[in-house]
Amino acid sequence: MKKRQYKSNKLPIVTLELLEYLETIFPDQCPDKGSSVEDIYVKIGNVQVIRKLRSLHEEHTKNPLG
């Protein structure tokens, strides 16, 4: 699968409220003991997306014009 490039130089705005909401739905915690490998991979992916969104939020907070 080819990775798409974000065509704008401007970072998308990710609000703190959105992050907090998503973190309640997809918490960064260890999977349940009986989780399947597929479930573990999905949870890892969820957490990676939340971390990326948090990074975008922090970047926007440091440079609100950017």
C-alpha positions as CSV (number, residue, x, y, z in Angstrom):
1,M,0.0,0.0,0.0
2,K,1.4,3.4,-1.0
3,K,1.6,6.1,1.6
4,R,-0.3,9.3,0.7
5,Q,1.4,12.6,1.1
6,Y,-0.4,15.4,2.9
7,K,-0.4,18.1,0.3
8,S,-0.7,21.2,2.5
9,N,2.2,22.7,4.5
10,K,-0.4,23.6,7.2
11,L,-0.9,21.2,10.0
12,P,-4.5,20.1,10.6
13,I,-5.9,21.4,13.9
14,V,-6.5,18.7,16.5
15,T,-8.3,20.0,19.5
16,L,-7.6,18.9,23.1
17,E,-11.3,18.0,23.4
18,L,-11.0,15.6,20.5
19,L,-7.9,14.0,21.9
20,E,-9.4,13.6,25.3
21,Y,-12.5,12.0,23.8
22,L,-10.6,9.6,21.6
23,E,-8.3,8.6,24.5
24,T,-11.4,7.5,26.5
25,I,-12.5,5.3,23.6
26,F,-9.0,4.0,22.8
27,P,-7.0,4.0,26.0
28,D,-3.3,3.4,26.0
29,Q,-3.2,0.3,28.1
30,C,-2.1,-3.3,27.9
31,P,-4.4,-5.6,26.1
32,D,-6.6,-8.1,28.0
33,K,-5.0,-11.5,28.8
34,G,-7.2,-13.4,26.3
35,S,-6.9,-11.0,23.4
36,S,-6.2,-12.4,20.0
37,V,-3.2,-11.3,18.0
38,E,-5.5,-9.4,15.6
39,D,-7.1,-7.5,18.5
40,I,-3.6,-6.7,19.9
41,Y,-2.6,-5.3,16.5
42,V,-5.7,-3.2,16.2
43,K,-5.2,-1.8,19.7
44,I,-1.6,-1.0,18.8
45,G,-2.8,0.8,15.7
46,N,-5.4,2.8,17.7
47,V,-2.8,4.0,20.2
48,Q,-0.4,4.9,17.4
49,V,-3.1,7.1,15.8
50,I,-3.8,8.8,19.1
51,R,-0.1,9.5,19.7
52,K,0.2,11.0,16.2
53,L,-2.8,13.2,16.8
54,R,-1.3,14.3,20.2
55,S,1.9,15.1,18.4
56,L,0.0,17.2,15.8
57,H,-1.8,19.0,18.7
58,E,1.5,19.7,20.5
59,E,3.1,21.0,17.3
60,H,0.1,23.3,16.6
61,T,0.2,24.5,20.2
62,K,3.9,25.4,19.8
63,N,3.3,27.1,16.4
64,P,-0.3,28.1,16.1
65,L,0.2,29.8,12.7
66,G,1.9,26.8,11.1
